[in-house]
Amino acid sequence: MLGVGGFGSVYKGVLTDGTLVAIKVLNLQNEEAHRSFISECNALRKIRHRNLIKGINYYSNFDIKALVFPYMENGSLEKWLYPGEEDVCQLSFSQRLQMAIDIAQGLIYLHHQCFVQVVHCDLKLSNVLLGDDMTGYIADFGIARLTFANDIESVTSAHILKGSIGYIAPGMNFCLVKYIYVLLFVIFINFLFEFLLKWFESFCRIWIG
């Protein structure tokens, strides 16, 4: 098992051709799991970008619902930034900068370049996966919401943007939600370059007093 989420568990698997995959099996005892499965399938069918996770296949019947994704050997960005008490983060400055660019390009595509507007609704460090070459991929579209450009003005979180608690305020217009994601991206930058802030604080204490 690779991990456990709000709607199910993720397992490591191998296809007949030897390809490693991650299999997300939904917990159907959770009433929201079926809706999450439909939302993720709808989103994955419509998005195509180098910095968004690609769905390989899916399986659905009365007893089981599962999604198959490429296996990401390097895991999530959260595990790299906060590896544990005994480990030290090994990300270089250039790697951190490239990850920030990857996340930004993925968000720009979702909000401006895709033929439907996509609100991820759960953008966080654990939902950014890293490929073999440390490319960043935005993943987990289980609670993503889709809307067409003509409907943007009338769409509010009250009836479509059901994101994680704290991400979207009730009644917020979709246009404002995009600015919230700018703020979330700034928070990502803070996590990625937190070591620079600590270095600057130390420098100020030493040289400025």
N, C-alpha and C positions, 0 to 999 in steps of 0.2 A: 504494500500500500504506500502511495506517495503522499497522501494527505486526505484530510476530511474537511468538507465545506458545509455551508448552511443547508444545502439541498442534497448532499450525497458524498460519496467517496471517490477518490481518484486512484487508479491502479496502473502499474506498469505492465505492458503486454508486448508480445512479439507477433507480427504478421507472418504469413506463410513464406514470404520472401525474405524474412529476417529483419524487416524494418521494426525499430523500436517505436512504440506508441504509448500514449497516456490515455486511459479509458476512464471516462467520468460516468459512474453508475449512480443514478439518482435514487434517493430514498423515497419511495412512493408512499410511505406512511406519513410523510410530510405533505400536507394538503397543497402547499405552494409548489411542490416539486414538478408536477405536471405542467403548470403554467410556465415555470422556469425553463423546462425542456422545450416547449413551443417557442418561447421568446428567443432562446439561444439559437435554435434551428433557423428561425426567421432572420435573425441578424446575420448569422454565418452565411446564409444563402446570398445576401445582398452586398456584403463587404469583400473587397479584394485590395489588400495593401500589404506591402512588405513588413510593416510594423504592427500588423494585427494577426492574432493567431488564426490559423487555417484549420477548418474542420475537415477531416479525412472522410468520415462516414458517420452514420448513426444507426441505432437499432431501437425499435419500439414495438412492444406488444402489451398485453394486459398486465403481465407480471414484471416486466423489466423495461427500462428506458436508459439508453446509454449513448454517449457521444465519444468519438475517437479523434484524438488530436496527435500531432507530432510530439514525440517525446523530447523534452528540453533537458538535456543533461545537466545544465548549470542551474536549474531550479529557478526560484523567484528572486527578484531584486531585494526583497526583504531579508532573505537568508544571507545575501552577500553583504548588505549594509549592517546587519545585526547578527553575526554568525554565532555568537555564544560567549560565555564568560571567558573561556580559555583560548578562543580563536581571535584573530585580528583581521579586520577587513582588508582584503588584498587588491581592491580596485584602485587603478591608477587614475590620475586626473583626466587623462585623455579618454579612458573608458567611461568615466562618469559623464564627461561632456558628451560623448557619443550617445549614451543612454538618454540623456536629456533631449538630444536632438531626435532620437527615435520616438520617444513618447510624444514630443511636440508634433512630429509629422503624422503620427497616428491620429492624434486629436484633430488636427487640421483636416485630415481626410474625412473623419466621421462627421464633422460639423459643416464643412464647406465644399468638399469635393465629391462625396458620395451622392448618388441620385436621390437618396432618402437621408433625412437628418437622423443621426443616431446619437442618443444620449446613453452613455455607458451605465451611469447611475451607481457604480461601485468601484470607482478608480482609486486604487491604493497600491502600496508597495508589493503586497502578496499577489496582486493580479497583473503584475508585469513580469513576464518570463524571459529568460535569457537563453539564446541559442548557443550552438557550439562556438561561434565566433563572437559571442557576447552581444549580439544584436538584441535589442529590446523589443518585446512583443506584448501588446495589450491583450489580455485574455479575460475569460469569464464574462460572457455576455448574457448570463442567465436572467438578469433583471433589466437588461437594456430595453429602451423604448425607441420606437421608430415613428417618424412623422414626415409627411411630405412638405416641401417648402411653402405651398399655398396655405397650409394649415397652421403654420408656425404662430401667427399672431393670436389665434384663438386657443392654442393648446396651453394648459396649465397643469401643474403637478397634481391638482385635485382629481383629475380623471385619467391621466396617462403617465405622468412622471413619478412612478412609485419607487423611488430610490431608497438607499440605505438611510437610516435615521441620522439626521445631521447633515446630509448632503444637499437636500433640496427642501426649501421651506414650502409649506402648504400654500397653494394658490399662486405660486411663482410662475410667471410667464416664461415660455421656452426661450425667448430672446435673452432674458436675464440669466437663465440657467447656463448659457454659454459663457457668460462672464464669471460665473461660479467656477467653471472648469479652468478658467485662466488662473483664478486664485488657487485651485487645487494643484495646478502645474507649478505655481510658485512654491507651494509647500513641498512638492517633489524636489525642486531645485534645492530647497533648504536641506532636505534629507541627504541628497546626493553630495552636497558640498559643505556639510556640517563641519567637517574637519578644518576647512578654511576659516570658518567663523571662529572656531576654537583657537586656531593659530593666531588670528588677528587679535582676539581678546588677550591672549598671552603676550603678544607683542606690545599691545597698548599698556598692559600692566607693568611690563619690564621697562619700557622706554619712556612712557608718559607718567607712570606712577599712579 
